[in-house]
């Protein structure tokens, strides 16, 4: 049974998609500045970067409580993009 998505969750998802879109649209620029680092985007701007993902996440969390961490997009910037493969979840038998 599918659960209903709240208005707040829809807003969070929308902002996360927008922030991921920003990172995708600026990929080449990010490569020239942040190669082999994790880059975080919020409200269509870079808000942090680090080679260590956990260090970046800690800084973002402590930087500004107003940041909605669920809406910050974080991507690793590499020389070549890797394909993303998503496997569908298998149905569970009762």
C-alpha positions as CSV (number, residue, x, y, z in Angstrom):
1,X,0.0,0.0,0.0
2,X,1.4,3.4,-1.0
3,X,1.6,6.2,1.5
4,X,0.4,9.6,0.7
5,X,3.1,12.2,0.1
6,X,2.7,15.4,2.2
7,X,2.8,18.9,0.8
8,X,6.1,19.4,2.8
9,X,7.6,16.3,1.3
10,X,6.7,17.4,-2.2
11,X,8.4,20.8,-1.5
12,X,11.5,19.1,-0.2
13,X,11.7,16.8,-3.2
14,X,11.2,19.7,-5.6
15,X,14.0,21.7,-4.0
16,X,16.3,18.7,-4.0
17,X,15.6,18.1,-7.7
18,X,16.3,21.8,-8.4
19,X,19.6,21.7,-6.5
20,X,20.7,18.5,-8.4
21,X,19.7,20.3,-11.6
22,X,22.0,23.2,-10.7
23,X,24.9,20.8,-10.2
24,X,24.2,19.0,-13.5
25,X,24.0,22.3,-15.4
26,X,27.3,23.6,-14.0
27,X,29.2,20.3,-14.3
28,X,32.1,21.5,-16.4
29,X,32.6,24.6,-14.2
30,X,32.5,22.4,-11.1
31,X,35.1,20.1,-12.7
32,X,37.5,22.9,-13.2
33,X,37.2,24.1,-9.6
34,X,36.3,21.0,-7.5
35,X,37.8,17.9,-9.2
36,X,37.6,14.8,-7.1
37,X,35.6,16.5,-4.4
38,X,32.0,16.3,-3.1
39,X,30.1,19.5,-3.9
40,X,27.0,20.7,-2.1
41,X,24.4,23.0,-3.7
42,X,21.5,24.8,-2.0
43,X,19.3,27.5,-3.6
44,X,21.2,27.2,-6.9
45,X,24.6,27.9,-5.4
46,X,27.6,26.0,-4.1
47,X,27.5,26.0,-0.3
48,X,30.4,23.6,0.4
49,X,32.9,21.2,-1.0
50,X,35.3,18.6,0.4
51,X,37.2,15.4,-0.5
52,X,35.6,13.8,2.6
53,X,31.8,13.4,2.3
54,X,31.3,13.0,6.1
55,X,33.4,16.1,6.8
56,X,31.3,18.1,4.3
57,X,28.0,16.8,5.8
58,X,29.2,17.8,9.4
59,X,30.1,21.3,8.2
60,X,26.8,21.7,6.5
61,X,24.9,20.5,9.5
62,X,26.7,22.9,11.9
63,X,27.0,25.8,9.5
64,X,23.5,27.1,9.6
65,X,20.5,25.5,11.3
66,X,18.3,27.2,8.7
67,X,19.7,25.0,6.0
68,X,17.3,22.2,5.2
69,X,19.8,19.4,4.9
70,X,17.2,17.3,3.1
71,X,17.2,19.7,0.2
72,X,20.9,20.1,-0.2
73,X,22.2,18.2,-3.2
74,X,25.6,16.6,-2.9
75,X,27.4,15.1,-5.8
76,X,30.9,13.8,-6.4
77,X,32.8,15.7,-9.2
78,X,35.0,13.4,-11.2
79,X,36.8,13.6,-14.5
80,X,34.2,11.4,-16.2
81,X,30.6,10.9,-15.2
82,X,29.7,7.4,-14.2
83,X,26.4,5.8,-15.4
84,X,23.8,5.5,-12.6
85,X,22.0,2.1,-12.6
86,X,18.9,1.9,-10.5
87,X,17.6,-1.6,-9.8
88,X,13.8,-1.8,-9.1
89,X,12.9,-3.2,-5.7
90,X,11.8,-6.8,-5.9
91,X,8.2,-7.5,-4.9
92,X,8.0,-9.2,-1.5
93,X,5.8,-12.2,-1.2
94,X,3.6,-12.3,1.9
